Amino acid sequence: MLNSKKLVMRGAFWTIGTYGLSVGLRFGSNIVLSRLVVPEVFGIMLVINTLRNGIELISDVGIGQNIVHNSAGEKQRFLDTAWTIQILRGAVLFSILFVAAAPLGKLYDLPASAIQFSALTLVVMGAASISIYIMQRRLQIVRLNLFDLAMDFVSVALVVGLALYSPTIWSLILANVLAAAIRTVATYMLPHARNWFAWQPDYARQILSFGKWIYLASLLSFLCASFDKLYLGQSIPLALLGIYGIARNVADLPGALISRLGHSLVFPMIAREQDRPRSELRRHLSPLRLKLLLACALAMGFGTAFADYAVRIVYDERYHEAGWMLPVLLIGVWGAILCSINEYALLGVGKPLYGAAGNMAKLACLVVGIPLGLHVAGLLGAIVVLALSDVCRYFLILFGQRREHVSFFLQDVMMSALMLGLLGLLTLLRLEFGLGTAFDGAMG
């Protein structure tokens, strides 16, 4: 049997590899779509997806986290109770968004029927089997990542195919609904996929008790990740919002990878060993964490320094304004990477409260800072506030890490200095060769 270290390294390799392929698929589809649809369509989809994802996240009771963390997580009665809660939640969420579509459509000047059509994904995904969480609990990372990659391929094929047939907002929404339906059906083809309606009061209380912190953390996480989109959606033209959405989607990719690694590896690994002394947990996690952050620091430093060129090479001139937005956003992503890794470590020892507190601090910065930044310096001001907001989140999570004796502050400082140093060096080299900087367009 593989020891934990080898299991985590193997899982990290597969997660990064399959996620890289997934990013390539989505990035490629994004490029194709940018040539098929106008920026306004990207803006509309950004708002609709944010609303749909938002109502899903703000009611998250942590079904998956409960299955991974709870000692009864492999008992059939517990699993059936969790699945029943998931089914009920999906139906309720669909109903809420369906009814709320009219006022939301009026607020954002969008067709209410488009929001209602998109809401179908909530009830469809709510009916999925919880087999994927059992695989996560058992650290069956290879199978889990291959499943996600296959579903990403299906989703991309549907989006591109329907957009080629009809480059409208309706085609993109239909592709999302069909992709959700296919994924739901596919979950029942995985091992341990049998579920049926059940309600065990003790298990339901355990799920909802642990889930109350997951709910709070998810609510705050959504608001932190989406406040800019929701606020800008009614403050700037949809075409400019679509361009911003392109930059934002690309900037989110590194953070999404780290979040996937944290969710699939760091969290279940620590959850399995949470009864060990904390000094032993730190010693076990530290070298793996250092390697991961070193790779991230090098990639983020280089990627930020040349992000503007990447946008100009890949996208047509309608989207070139994203070239100055992307490097500013990427600097902020580094803070999100550190916070994500640290938050999953705390979740692994059963302490989600600190992640919720960190997101609350970040949200306060965004609610005050984005409107002020937009008023003072336009879209650049709003983006700078977004990029710096994870600083508030980081220090509250750090407080929790110190209290729970799972802190890696010195490691975080060293890797942050490396990332910023590399970015500074590459920026100086660009200036030396007369190539300007990645941030020049922000001053234009």
Helices and strands as residue ranges (DSSP letters): H 4-36, H 39-57, H 63-69, H 76-108, H 112-126, H 131-137, H 141-165, H 169-187, H 201-232, H 238-261, I 262-266, H 267-272, H 278-305, H 307-314, G 317-319, H 322-348, H 353-388, H 390-404, H 409-432, G 440-443
